[in-house]
C-alpha cells in the first residue's frame, strides 16, 4: 500500500470519527440522551382503628421526548390486600410542560382486570403537578382519574405537599360496588423532611370520601362513606 493510499484512508477514518462524534453530541444536546428517575413511597398507618400499609412507586426511563413510564400502587388493610395496580405507559413530550401518555393498566386486586389508558402528565399553572387519565376496561367500562399535587418549601429540607385525587365513572360497575358519576375523592397533606433528595421520611394525613351512587352502595352495605387516614413512611428517589 503506497503512501498516498494510506494518507487517504487515514483522512477518511478521521472524517468518519469526527462525524460520528458530532452526531452523538448533536443527539445529546437535543434531548437524545437516556435518563431515568424513580420514586418509591412506603408507609404504615391507620384508618378507623385498622392498620394499613401503602406502597406507591412511579418512574421513567428514556429521553427528554420519549419515555417508558412504570407505576405501581398497593394497599393492605389488616393483612389483606385491598388494591394492587401496575401501569406501563409510553410517554411523549408534546409541549414544554406536558407529556401525552398511552399504555396499559393491570389491576391485580381486588380482582384481575386490565385497562387501556390514555392521558396527560405535566405541570399546570401555579406549579401544580397534574396527572389526568382515561381508562377503558376490557369489559368496556369507562372511567377517569385526576391527581394534582404541589410542593411548598418551608425550608430547603422541610416540604409540604397538599394533594387532591378524584375518580369518575361513566357507568355503574356493580361487581366493584361502584356507581356512575363521581365515585371517590381524597384531599391530603404530606410533610416530608429531605435529608437528601433521595431519602425523606414523611407524615401523610388525608380525608377520603365516597360520593353519589357509590356512597349509596356503601351505606347499604353498612360501611362508612368517609375516613381520615394517617400514614408515616419513607420516600426514596433513585
C-alpha positions as CSV (number, residue, x, y, z in Angstrom):
1,X,0.0,0.0,0.0
2,X,1.6,3.3,-1.1
3,X,1.8,6.4,1.0
4,X,-1.0,8.2,-0.9
5,X,-3.5,5.4,-0.2
6,X,-2.5,5.3,3.5
7,X,-3.0,9.1,3.8
8,X,-6.4,8.9,2.0
9,X,-7.6,6.1,4.3
10,X,-6.4,7.9,7.4
11,X,-8.2,11.1,6.3
12,X,-11.4,9.1,5.6
13,X,-11.3,7.4,9.1
14,X,-10.7,10.7,10.7
15,X,-13.6,12.3,8.9
16,X,-15.9,9.3,9.9
17,X,-14.9,9.5,13.5
18,X,-15.4,13.3,13.7
19,X,-18.8,12.9,12.0
20,X,-19.9,10.2,14.5
21,X,-18.7,12.2,17.4
22,X,-20.5,15.3,16.2
23,X,-23.7,13.3,15.6
24,X,-23.5,11.8,19.1
25,X,-23.1,15.3,20.6
26,X,-25.9,16.6,18.5
27,X,-28.2,13.9,19.8
28,X,-27.3,14.5,23.4
29,X,-27.6,18.3,23.0
30,X,-31.1,17.9,21.6
31,X,-32.6,15.6,24.2
32,X,-31.5,12.2,22.9
33,X,-29.5,11.1,26.0
34,X,-31.0,8.4,28.1
35,X,-32.0,9.3,31.7
36,X,-34.1,7.8,34.4
37,X,-35.9,8.8,37.6
38,X,-37.9,6.6,40.1
39,X,-39.8,7.4,43.3
40,X,-40.8,4.9,45.9
41,X,-43.0,5.7,48.9
42,X,-43.8,3.0,51.5
43,X,-45.8,3.8,54.6
44,X,-47.6,2.4,57.7
45,X,-50.8,4.0,59.0
46,X,-54.2,3.6,60.4
47,X,-57.8,4.3,59.4
48,X,-60.8,3.7,61.6
49,X,-58.5,1.8,64.0
50,X,-57.3,-0.6,61.3
51,X,-53.7,-0.9,60.5
52,X,-52.8,-0.1,56.8
53,X,-49.7,-0.5,54.6
54,X,-49.3,1.6,51.4
55,X,-46.8,1.4,48.6
56,X,-46.6,3.9,45.7
57,X,-44.0,3.7,43.0
58,X,-43.6,5.5,39.7
59,X,-40.7,6.3,37.4
60,X,-39.5,6.5,33.9
61,X,-36.5,5.8,31.7
62,X,-35.8,7.5,28.3
63,X,-35.0,10.7,26.6
64,X,-36.5,14.2,27.1
65,X,-39.0,13.4,24.3
66,X,-39.8,9.7,24.6
67,X,-40.1,7.7,27.9
68,X,-41.3,4.4,29.3
69,X,-43.3,5.0,32.5
70,X,-43.9,2.4,35.1
71,X,-46.3,2.9,38.0
72,X,-47.4,0.6,40.8
73,X,-49.8,1.1,43.7
74,X,-50.7,-1.3,46.6
75,X,-52.7,-1.0,49.8
76,X,-53.1,-3.6,52.6
77,X,-55.5,-3.3,55.5
78,X,-55.4,-5.7,58.5
79,X,-53.1,-8.0,56.4
80,X,-55.4,-8.2,53.4
81,X,-54.5,-6.6,50.0
82,X,-57.3,-4.3,49.0
83,X,-55.7,-2.7,46.0
84,X,-52.8,-3.6,43.7
85,X,-52.2,-2.0,40.3
86,X,-49.4,-2.0,37.7
87,X,-49.2,0.6,34.9
88,X,-46.9,0.6,31.8
89,X,-47.1,3.7,29.6
90,X,-45.4,5.2,26.6
91,X,-44.9,8.9,27.2
92,X,-44.3,11.5,24.5
93,X,-43.4,15.1,25.2
94,X,-45.9,17.3,23.3
95,X,-45.2,20.7,24.8
96,X,-42.8,22.4,27.2
97,X,-44.5,21.1,30.4
98,X,-46.8,18.3,29.1
99,X,-46.5,14.7,28.1
100,X,-49.1,12.6,26.3
101,X,-49.3,9.0,27.6
102,X,-50.8,5.8,26.4
103,X,-50.5,2.2,27.6
104,X,-52.0,-0.4,29.9
105,X,-53.1,-0.7,33.5
106,X,-53.5,-4.1,35.2
107,X,-55.5,-4.4,38.4
108,X,-54.4,-7.5,40.4
109,X,-56.6,-6.8,43.4
110,X,-59.5,-6.7,44.4
111,X,-59.9,-8.7,41.2
112,X,-57.9,-9.1,38.0
113,X,-58.8,-6.6,35.2
114,X,-56.9,-4.8,32.5
115,X,-57.4,-1.3,31.1
116,X,-56.3,0.7,28.1
117,X,-55.0,4.0,29.3
118,X,-54.9,7.5,27.7
119,X,-53.8,10.6,29.5
120,X,-51.5,13.5,30.1
121,X,-48.9,14.2,32.8
122,X,-47.4,17.7,33.3
123,X,-47.2,21.0,35.2
124,X,-50.4,23.1,35.4
125,X,-50.4,26.8,36.3
126,X,-49.1,27.6,39.8
127,X,-46.7,24.7,39.6
128,X,-49.3,22.0,40.1
129,X,-48.1,18.6,39.1
130,X,-51.1,17.1,37.3
131,X,-52.0,13.6,36.1
132,X,-55.2,13.0,34.2
133,X,-56.0,9.6,32.7
134,X,-58.9,7.9,30.9
135,X,-59.4,4.2,31.4
136,X,-61.3,1.7,29.2
137,X,-61.5,-1.8,30.8
138,X,-61.5,-5.0,28.7
139,X,-65.2,-5.2,29.7
140,X,-65.9,-1.8,28.1
141,X,-66.3,0.2,31.4
142,X,-65.0,3.8,31.1
143,X,-63.6,5.8,34.0
144,X,-61.2,8.7,34.6
145,X,-58.9,9.9,37.4
146,X,-57.4,13.3,38.1
147,X,-54.5,13.8,40.5
148,X,-52.8,17.1,41.5
149,X,-50.1,18.0,44.0
150,X,-47.9,21.0,44.8
151,X,-44.6,21.3,46.7
152,X,-44.2,24.2,49.1
153,X,-40.8,24.7,50.7
154,X,-40.9,25.7,54.4
155,X,-37.1,25.3,54.4
156,X,-34.7,23.8,51.9
157,X,-35.4,20.4,53.6
158,X,-38.9,20.6,55.0
159,X,-41.5,20.4,52.3
160,X,-45.3,20.5,52.5
161,X,-47.2,18.8,49.7
162,X,-51.0,19.2,49.5
163,X,-52.7,16.9,47.0
164,X,-56.1,16.0,45.6
165,X,-57.4,13.0,43.7
166,X,-60.8,12.2,42.2
167,X,-62.3,9.3,40.2
168,X,-65.3,9.4,37.9
169,X,-67.1,6.5,36.2
170,X,-69.3,6.7,33.1
171,X,-71.4,3.8,34.3
172,X,-72.0,1.7,37.3
173,X,-69.6,-1.2,37.9
174,X,-71.7,-3.4,40.1
175,X,-69.1,-6.2,40.8
176,X,-66.8,-3.5,42.3
177,X,-69.6,-1.7,44.2
178,X,-69.1,1.5,42.2
179,X,-71.8,3.8,40.9
180,X,-71.9,6.1,37.9
181,X,-70.6,9.7,38.3
182,X,-68.1,11.0,40.8
183,X,-67.3,7.9,42.9
184,X,-64.5,8.9,45.3
185,X,-62.2,11.8,46.1
186,X,-59.4,12.4,48.6
187,X,-57.7,15.5,49.9
188,X,-54.5,15.3,51.8
189,X,-51.3,16.8,53.0
190,X,-47.8,15.2,53.1
191,X,-45.0,16.8,55.2
192,X,-41.6,15.3,54.4
193,X,-38.0,16.1,55.5
194,X,-35.4,15.6,52.8
195,X,-32.1,14.7,54.4
196,X,-31.1,14.3,50.8
197,X,-33.2,14.4,47.6
198,X,-33.1,10.6,47.6
199,X,-34.0,10.0,51.2
200,X,-37.0,11.6,53.0
201,X,-39.3,10.4,55.9
202,X,-42.8,11.7,55.7
203,X,-46.1,12.2,57.6
204,X,-49.2,12.0,55.5
205,X,-52.8,12.8,56.6
206,X,-55.7,12.6,54.2
207,X,-59.5,12.7,54.1
208,X,-61.2,10.3,51.7
209,X,-64.9,10.1,50.8
210,X,-67.3,8.2,48.5
211,X,-69.9,10.2,46.6
212,X,-73.2,9.7,44.7
213,X,-74.3,6.2,43.7
214,X,-71.1,4.8,45.2
215,X,-71.8,6.3,48.6
216,X,-75.4,4.8,48.5
217,X,-73.9,1.4,47.7
218,X,-71.5,1.7,50.6
219,X,-74.2,2.9,53.0
220,X,-76.4,-0.1,52.0
221,X,-73.5,-2.3,53.0
222,X,-73.4,-0.6,56.4
223,X,-69.9,0.8,55.7
224,X,-68.6,4.3,56.2
225,X,-68.5,6.6,53.3
226,X,-65.6,8.7,54.6
227,X,-62.5,8.3,56.6
228,X,-59.4,10.0,57.8
229,X,-56.1,8.2,57.1
230,X,-52.8,8.9,58.8
231,X,-49.5,7.4,57.5
232,X,-45.9,7.5,58.4
233,X,-43.5,6.5,55.8
234,X,-40.3,6.8,53.8
235,X,-39.7,8.3,50.3
236,X,-36.8,7.1,48.2
237,X,-35.6,8.5,44.9
238,X,-33.2,6.7,42.6
